[in-house]
Amino acid sequence: MERYFIIYKPYKMISQFISPYEQRKLGELNYIFPEGTNAVGRLDNDSEGLLILTTDKSLANRLLHPTRKHKRSYIVQVERKVEEHSLTKLREGLQIIVKRKGFYITQPAEVNLIEKPANLPLREHPFRESLPHSWLEFVLTEGKNRQIRKMCGAVRHDCKRLIRTKIENLELGDMQPGEVREIEQEKLFELLLLNDNN
């Protein structure tokens, strides 16, 4: 029987169980996962938040297939105050560099200025909040490598913290860095808007 887990991937941990490099890996979480568990999708080493792990090899293809365009939500802290003209560029699409494909124009996205969310977990080496900064919420339906960081860089706002909070209707909620929760397939698929037709 396939098993499914949601985790809060901590900052400075890669989304893999095996790596040739000296980096913190998923196997260092305080949880014994069954053999054959892998991540569905990725969060880069410097990003944190919601990640799905499973023994179900078919889930990644069902969820991540380009035709699905599933929604992923992120909270992002960037350097300096973000002006409306930069928000417009982020929303409408802009040029970034993608490995093996060169330049790429991002698809339209939902991007809004927000207040700093309450009760964010503390993080080691945080950005000094005495310096000018902004908090943004992104909702994307695509996931190029380090896309949000590249988008923010394209409008001259260096990304200082990035947290994935939601995949479709599956939410991070009150989970804390390193926390693992097992979830039933039926509930997970319902929240991910997966059914027999997709």
N, C-alpha and C positions, 0 to 999 in steps of 0.2 A: 504494500500500500504506500502510495506517494505521501510525502510529508511536506509541510509548508511552514515557513517562519517569516516573521517580520523583525527587523532589527533597527536600532539606531546606530548606524555606522559612525564610530567616533572620528574626530579630526586626526589626521596623520595615521590612518590605517588604510591599506589598499583593499579593494573589493575582491580579493582572491585568497584561497587557502594555501597556494604554493607560489613562490617567487624566488628567483635566483638572487634577488637583492636583499640587503639588510633593512627590511621594512616590517612594520607591524602588520600582521595578516589576520584574516577572519578566524583562523584557528586559535588565536590568542584570546578570543572572547571567552567569558566564563560560562561555557555551555558545551555539552557534548552533542555534536551534530551527527546524524547517521551517515554512513558511508555513501558517497555519491552526491552529497549536498553541494550545490553551487549557487552563485549569485545570479539573479535575473537582471541583466543590465549592470551598470557600473556607476559608482561615484568616485571621482578622483581622490587621490591621497589627501588633498587639502580641503576637500568638501566633506560634509557630514549629513546625517539624517537618514531618512527612510530608505531601506533596501530590503528586497525580497530574496530569501534563500529557499531553495527547494531541491528535492530529489527528482522532481518531475521535469525531465528534459524537454518536453513539448511546450512547457509554459513560456519559455523565452521567445520561441517563434510565434506563438499565439499573441503575446502581448506586444512584442517589439517589432513585428512585421511592419514595414513602412506604410502599408495601406491602412493600418489601424489608427494612426495619428492619436494615440491615447494622450490624455492631459497629464502633465507633471507640474507640480507647483513648488516654488522655491522662495525662500526669504534670503535676501542678499544685502550685505552691508558694503558700501563703496566709499572711497575717498571723495571728499568735497561734496558740495551741494549740487544736486542734479537739477538742471533747468528743463523747462518744458520742451525746448527744441531737441534736447537729447532724448527725452522720453519718446518724442514722436519718431525719431530715428530707430530707437529700440523696438517700438511697436510695429513700424511699417516694414522693417527688414533692412539689414545692412550687410556689408561685405566683410567676411572673415576668411581666414586661411584654414583649410581642412586638409589633413594629410592625404596624400595620393590624388587629391582632386584639385589642388591649388585653391583658387578663390571660389567662394561660395556665398550666395545671397540668402540670408536667413528668411524663413517664412514669417508672416505676421504673427505677433505674439501679444499676449496681455501683459503689460508692464505698468505698475502703479507705485507712486510714492506712498509709503506707509509710516506710521509711528513705530518705534522700536517695540517689538512684541514683548509682552510681559513674561516673566519667568523663563527666559532663555537660559539653558544650562551654561555655566561658566566654561570658558575655554582657555587652555594654556596659550600664552603669548597673544592676548587679545589686542585688537587695534585700540589705540588710546582715544577714548571717546571725547576727550577735551579738544581733539582736532576736528576740523569740519568734516562731516560725513553725512551720508543719507542711507536710509533703509528702503529697499524696493521689494515688491513681490512680482515674480515672473510666473506666468503660466505658459508652458511650451507644449507643442505637439510633435516636436522632433528633438533629437538628442545627439548632436554632433559632439566630438571629443572636446571637452572644456568649452562648450559653446557659450554659456553665460559669461564666463570670464573673458572670452574673446569679444563678445558683444559689448561688455562694459568697457574693455580696453579700447574698442573702436570709437567710443565717444569720450575717451580720456578720463574714465573713472575706474581706477584700479579696484578690483574686487578684494575685499578683506575678509569676508566671511560668507559662506554659502551653505545653506541648509535646505535639503529637500524635505518638504513637509507633507506632500500628498501625491499619490498616483491614482488618477481617477477619483473614486470616493474612499480610497484607503488612506487613512490619515496617521501621521506620526503621533498626534495627540500629546499626552503627557509623558511619553517614553523618554528615558534618559540615555546619554551616550553609553554604548556597550550593552544596553538592555536587549533581550531576546524574548519574543513571544511566539509560541506556536499557534497556528490558526487553522481551522478546518477548511478543507478545499471549497465546500459549498459557500461558506461565508466569504472567503477570499475572492472567489470568482464573481460573486454577487457585487462586491465592492469594486472590483476591477472592470465591471461591466462586460464580463466574458460569459458567453452562453453557448449553446450548441450551434448557433448560427455564425460564430466568428472565432 
